[in-house]
Amino acid sequence: MSRVTVFAAVQVMDGTGAPGFVADVRVAGERIADVGPCAEAHVADRVVDGSGLTLAPGFVDVHSHADLSPFLSIDDTTKLLQGVTTEVTGNCGASLLAGPLAAEDRPLLERAARAAGAGPRLDRPADVLRALDGARPVTNQAPLVGHAGIRRRVLGDVRRPPTAAEAAAMRGLVDEALDAGAFGLSSGLFYAPGAYAEPDELAGLLEGRRGQAVVYASHIRNEGSGLVDAVAEFLAVGRASGVRLELSHHKAAGLVNWGGTRQTLAMVAQARAEGVEVALDAYPYGASSTSVSANLPPWALEGGRDAALARLADPATRARIRHDCEAGLPGWESMVAETGYDRMIVAHVPDHAGEGRTLAQIAQEAGVAPFDAMADVLVRSRLEAMMIVRSMDEADLRRVLADGQCWIGSDGTAYHEDGKPHPRLTGTFPRVLGPVVRQWGAFSLEEAVRRMTWGPAQWFAVPDRGRIAPGMVADLVLFDAGQVADGSTFASPRLPPVGIAGVWLAGRQVVDGRRFLGERRGRRLRPAQT
């Protein structure tokens, strides 16, 4: 018989945005069996006293970079402890589905592929999806296929349009991934090689998908001085392809560009009025995080890592790179020019030197120019250094969060044991439930839950999740609405949240307070047919 759990006398936020109500929720096996009035007696294997607590559907992180987490031996609980039960991975054009796999990643996936009975080929997107089926994720996985990997696989790291044959090969790989269960296509047009693609290339990859449950999610080409043009390009891809659009981590970056979201949100509203399906996502922090190499102009990254390092080693080319970083280039978002070295904090480098300090501070301590300090970090880390960039204005963030179709995404990576990552990795969702709801008054608690559950679950066609209703999978989070908050800070980014009482995945408890109970119950999901 199925194990029965009853959450008794709990405040239910069902995910739809409707007012919360006190009820009993009965779970039988993996699914919700009943939601009804309180009763004094229950026939159950376990009764959870919900008095004073709120029960919500498990949260959906619509913008995750934890693609490798299911394959790691370490339990990546950074999202689960926040109440996240499903992660949309493969964002910003970077996805394991696209290949070619990095040499250090391949053994991890090969073991999972063998466990799934798929063999270790991993040559095609469908192979990687089968490997994911053989993994034991901590959270559910809803993967996107990444444009950057597809382009790199077919064209390499070159700045030119694809030939007709190359475009067909790229589209074939995208089709294979979508037909095998990917939830959509992502792009990272700020990064090489995505930066080398034109809009018709992107729309062509989604040919024939109009009206299907497919999402095109994009880190657009420019979130700074070229923000308006980049949003226009993004919307044009949506109009041409006819698929749902997800405007990733929307922001106006760079001090001189603050306030730009007024115009971009008006553009989104106009597109919706014309029938374009477009949503956006955000994380509730005024700083972003990315690789230090993202400061280099796209031409400096052409040809891949070794080519970029060779350019930094050549004095004349290095001087040209410095000029373009500090003066900017037409159409390219130069974070150095628009934000500055003094607002870029080194978050992670393999040797840990300089972590927690700005590039300007590192330069001052070394007695060198800030660009040279940055170049030294890049060369020493072989372009693997990460940074936090304080580039955003709270007014823009509040404006983006006010949009009724702004979902919540952590933009968090797979777990690392070292460095000082962005606190969004461990605090995004409790920060929305706590400071954003209670202190900012941005929206109601019910609306916050909707933005993190049923809204994004419907948008991304996540099956049978995101709502507390009979028949839905019992992915649930129990929390104290008056106490829940992020525990992490920029100085101490690994502290877990407070106020999360428990998390359940498919009817089984996997988190008790701040403690992971050890069972990895996530699975690879497939899009619902809509």
BAROTOR-194290 format. One line per 4 residues: number of its first residue (from 1); for each residue x negated, y negated, z of C-alpha. Coordinates in steps of 0.25 Angstrom, whole numbers, plus 5000, padded with zeros to 4 digits. Example, Ala and Ser with C-alpha at 12.3 -4.5 7.8 and 13.67 -1.06 7.14 Angstrom:
BEGIN
1) 4951,5018,5031  4945,5004,5029
# end
This chain:
BEGIN
1) 5000,5000,5000  4996,4986,4998  4990,4978,5009  5000,4967,5014
5) 4995,4954,5020  5005,4943,5025  5001,4929,5027  5011,4925,5038
9) 5017,4911,5040  5006,4904,5031  5007,4891,5023  5008,4895,5009
13) 5002,4886,4998  5007,4895,4986  4998,4888,4975  5009,4881,4967
17) 5008,4868,4975  5022,4870,4982  5023,4866,4996  5016,4876,5006
21) 5026,4885,5014  5025,4894,5026  5027,4909,5022  5022,4923,5023
25) 5014,4928,5011  5013,4943,5010  5002,4950,5001  5003,4964,4997
29) 4990,4970,4991  4984,4959,4981  4997,4951,4979  5006,4942,4986
33) 5019,4949,4989  5028,4939,4996  5028,4925,5001  5040,4922,5010
37) 5045,4917,5023  5038,4920,5036  5042,4932,5043  5038,4938,5057
41) 5035,4952,5053  5026,4957,5041  5023,4970,5035  5009,4968,5032
45) 4995,4973,5034  4990,4960,5038  4997,4947,5042  4989,4934,5041
49) 4994,4923,5050  4995,4911,5041  5000,4901,5051  4994,4888,5049
53) 4987,4892,5036  4989,4890,5021  4989,4902,5011  4986,4898,4997
57) 4983,4906,4984  4968,4909,4983  4961,4897,4976  4957,4897,4962
61) 4943,4890,4959  4945,4886,4945  4931,4881,4943  4920,4891,4948
65) 4906,4895,4944  4905,4907,4952  4905,4916,4940  4893,4925,4946
69) 4899,4926,4960  4907,4939,4957  4894,4946,4953  4886,4942,4965
73) 4883,4951,4977  4885,4939,4986  4900,4936,4990  4902,4922,4984
77) 4913,4917,4994  4911,4902,4991  4925,4902,4984  4932,4912,4992
81) 4930,4906,5005  4937,4893,4999  4949,4902,4996  4946,4903,4981
85) 4950,4917,4976  4949,4914,4961  4938,4907,4953  4938,4903,4939
89) 4923,4905,4934  4915,4902,4922  4917,4887,4922  4909,4876,4915
93) 4906,4885,4903  4897,4894,4912  4903,4908,4913  4898,4922,4914
97) 4908,4927,4904  4900,4920,4893  4886,4925,4894  4875,4927,4892
101) 4873,4930,4906  4861,4925,4914  4851,4936,4917  4853,4935,4932
105) 4868,4936,4931  4868,4948,4922  4865,4959,4932  4876,4954,4941
109) 4887,4955,4930  4881,4968,4925  4884,4975,4939  4898,4970,4939
113) 4900,4974,4924  4896,4988,4928  4905,4988,4940  4917,4985,4930
117) 4913,4996,4921  4909,4986,4910  4895,4989,4908  4884,4978,4909
121) 4885,4972,4895  4890,4958,4899  4889,4953,4885  4903,4948,4883
125) 4912,4940,4892  4921,4952,4894  4909,4959,4899  4907,4949,4910
129) 4922,4949,4914  4921,4964,4916  4909,4962,4924  4917,4952,4933
133) 4928,4963,4934  4917,4972,4940  4912,4961,4950  4918,4959,4964
137) 4921,4944,4964  4924,4937,4977  4935,4928,4970  4943,4931,4958
141) 4936,4927,4945  4943,4920,4933  4932,4917,4924  4931,4908,4912
145) 4921,4910,4900  4911,4899,4899  4908,4891,4886  4894,4889,4889
149) 4890,4903,4890  4898,4907,4877  4891,4895,4870  4877,4899,4875
153) 4880,4914,4871  4883,4910,4857  4875,4898,4854  4865,4897,4865
157) 4861,4884,4872  4862,4875,4859  4868,4862,4856  4877,4864,4843
161) 4891,4869,4839  4893,4884,4837  4894,4889,4823  4907,4895,4819
165) 4902,4909,4822  4896,4905,4836  4910,4898,4839  4917,4911,4836
169) 4907,4919,4845  4909,4909,4856  4924,4910,4855  4924,4925,4854
173) 4917,4926,4868  4927,4916,4874  4938,4924,4868  4932,4937,4874
177) 4931,4931,4888  4945,4925,4887  4951,4939,4882  4943,4946,4893
181) 4949,4937,4904  4942,4924,4905  4951,4913,4910  4946,4903,4900
185) 4934,4895,4895  4925,4885,4902  4915,4875,4897  4904,4867,4903
189) 4902,4856,4893  4893,4848,4902  4883,4859,4902  4874,4865,4891
193) 4878,4873,4882  4893,4869,4884  4888,4854,4881  4885,4858,4867
197) 4899,4862,4864  4910,4854,4857  4925,4854,4860  4928,4862,4847
201) 4919,4873,4852  4926,4874,4865  4940,4873,4859  4936,4884,4849
205) 4932,4894,4860  4947,4893,4865  4953,4895,4851  4966,4903,4852
209) 4968,4902,4867  4978,4891,4866  4989,4893,4876  4982,4905,4883
213) 4978,4906,4898  4964,4900,4895  4957,4889,4902  4946,4880,4896
217) 4938,4874,4908  4927,4864,4905  4916,4857,4912  4918,4845,4902
221) 4906,4839,4895  4905,4827,4903  4911,4823,4917  4904,4810,4918
225) 4903,4798,4908  4909,4807,4897  4920,4812,4905  4932,4807,4897
229) 4926,4812,4884  4923,4826,4890  4938,4827,4895  4943,4823,4882
233) 4934,4834,4875  4939,4844,4886  4954,4841,4883  4951,4842,4868
237) 4947,4856,4870  4960,4859,4877  4968,4853,4866  4961,4861,4855
241) 4961,4874,4863  4974,4874,4870  4969,4881,4882  4970,4876,4897
245) 4959,4866,4901  4952,4865,4914  4944,4853,4916  4933,4858,4925
249) 4929,4850,4938  4934,4837,4933  4926,4825,4937  4921,4811,4933
253) 4906,4813,4936  4896,4802,4938  4897,4789,4945  4900,4781,4933
257) 4911,4790,4929  4919,4790,4942  4934,4788,4939  4934,4795,4925
261) 4944,4805,4930  4955,4795,4928  4953,4796,4913  4951,4811,4912
265) 4963,4815,4921  4971,4806,4912  4966,4813,4900  4969,4826,4906
269) 4983,4822,4909  4985,4817,4895  4980,4830,4890  4990,4838,4899
273) 5001,4829,4893  4998,4833,4879  4999,4848,4884  4984,4851,4886
277) 4983,4861,4898  4972,4855,4907  4968,4856,4921  4955,4852,4929
281) 4948,4856,4941  4939,4849,4952  4932,4852,4965  4934,4842,4977
285) 4920,4836,4978  4913,4824,4972  4901,4831,4968  4899,4841,4956
289) 4888,4852,4955  4881,4857,4943  4867,4861,4938  4856,4851,4938
293) 4853,4854,4924  4867,4848,4920  4859,4835,4921  4851,4838,4909
297) 4857,4833,4895  4863,4845,4887  4852,4844,4877  4842,4847,4887
301) 4848,4860,4891  4850,4865,4876  4843,4879,4875  4845,4883,4889
305) 4837,4883,4902  4823,4885,4897  4825,4875,4886  4830,4865,4896
309) 4818,4867,4906  4808,4866,4894  4814,4852,4891  4813,4848,4906
313) 4798,4852,4905  4795,4844,4893  4792,4829,4897  4798,4822,4885
317) 4811,4831,4885  4812,4829,4900  4811,4814,4898  4822,4815,4888
321) 4831,4823,4898  4829,4813,4909  4833,4802,4900  4846,4809,4896
325) 4849,4813,4910  4847,4799,4915  4853,4791,4904  4864,4801,4899
329) 4868,4805,4885  4880,4802,4877  4891,4812,4880  4883,4819,4891
333) 4886,4818,4906  4873,4815,4913  4875,4817,4927  4861,4810,4930
337) 4865,4798,4923  4879,4797,4929  4877,4802,4943  4863,4802,4946
341) 4852,4810,4952  4855,4805,4966  4869,4812,4966  4864,4826,4961
345) 4861,4835,4972  4853,4848,4970  4862,4860,4974  4854,4872,4971
349) 4840,4875,4965  4834,4889,4966  4822,4884,4975  4832,4875,4983
353) 4823,4863,4982  4831,4850,4983  4844,4856,4986  4854,4846,4992
357) 4846,4834,4987  4849,4825,4976  4840,4824,4963  4837,4810,4967
361) 4832,4815,4981  4824,4826,4975  4817,4816,4965  4814,4806,4976
365) 4808,4817,4985  4799,4822,4973  4795,4808,4969  4801,4810,4955
369) 4812,4805,4946  4825,4811,4948  4826,4817,4934  4812,4824,4937
373) 4818,4829,4950  4830,4835,4943  4821,4841,4932  4812,4847,4942
377) 4824,4854,4949  4829,4859,4935  4816,4865,4931  4813,4871,4945
381) 4827,4877,4945  4827,4881,4930  4840,4873,4929  4847,4881,4940
385) 4848,4869,4949  4862,4864,4954  4866,4851,4959  4878,4843,4965
389) 4881,4830,4959  4889,4819,4966  4895,4813,4954  4910,4812,4957
393) 4920,4802,4963  4930,4807,4973  4941,4798,4966  4939,4806,4953
397) 4939,4819,4961  4952,4815,4968  4958,4811,4954  4955,4825,4948
401) 4960,4832,4960  4973,4825,4959  4976,4831,4945  4987,4841,4947
405) 4979,4852,4938  4966,4850,4945  4962,4864,4950  4950,4866,4960
409) 4937,4872,4956  4925,4873,4964  4915,4873,4953  4907,4882,4962
413) 4896,4892,4958  4893,4906,4962  4888,4907,4976  4873,4903,4979
417) 4866,4906,4992  4857,4893,4991  4858,4879,4987  4868,4868,4990
421) 4879,4870,4981  4891,4861,4979  4901,4863,4991  4912,4865,4981
425) 4907,4879,4980  4912,4882,4994  4922,4871,4997  4931,4867,4985
429) 4944,4873,4988  4944,4870,5003  4940,4856,5000  4952,4854,4992
433) 4961,4860,5003  4955,4852,5013  4949,4838,5010  4956,4836,4997
437) 4969,4839,5002  4968,4835,5017  4959,4823,5016  4961,4818,5002
441) 4975,4821,5001  4973,4824,4986  4985,4834,4985  4993,4843,4994
445) 4988,4856,4999  4998,4864,4991  4993,4856,4979  4978,4859,4982
449) 4982,4874,4983  4989,4873,4970  4976,4867,4963  4968,4879,4968
453) 4978,4890,4966  4990,4891,4957  4987,4879,4948  4973,4885,4943
457) 4978,4899,4944  4988,4896,4933  4979,4887,4925  4968,4898,4924
461) 4978,4909,4923  4973,4916,4935  4982,4928,4937  4991,4930,4949
465) 4984,4920,4958  4985,4906,4963  4999,4907,4970  5005,4913,4982
469) 5017,4921,4977  5022,4935,4976  5014,4943,4966  5002,4934,4966
473) 4988,4940,4970  4985,4937,4984  4973,4928,4983  4975,4919,4995
477) 4968,4909,5004  4973,4905,5018  4968,4892,5024  4970,4881,5034
481) 4976,4869,5027  4972,4860,5038  4957,4865,5039  4953,4870,5026
485) 4941,4862,5020  4928,4864,5013  4916,4867,5022  4905,4865,5012
489) 4898,4852,5010  4887,4847,5001  4877,4849,5012  4882,4863,5016
493) 4889,4868,5004  4891,4882,5008  4900,4881,5020  4913,4888,5018
497) 4927,4881,5019  4935,4880,5032  4950,4883,5033  4951,4895,5024
501) 4957,4906,5032  4956,4917,5022  4956,4921,5007  4963,4933,5001
505) 4960,4939,4987  4970,4949,4981  4977,4951,4995  4964,4954,5003
509) 4957,4944,5012  4943,4940,5008  4940,4928,5016  4943,4926,5031
513) 4940,4912,5035  4926,4909,5030  4922,4924,5029  4923,4932,5016
517) 4928,4946,5020  4919,4952,5010  4928,4958,4999  4926,4953,4985
521) 4941,4954,4979  4940,4944,4968  4942,4949,4953  4941,4944,4939
525) 4954,4938,4935  4960,4938,4921  4969,4926,4916  4984,4928,4918
529) 4992,4928,4905  4999,4914,4905
# end
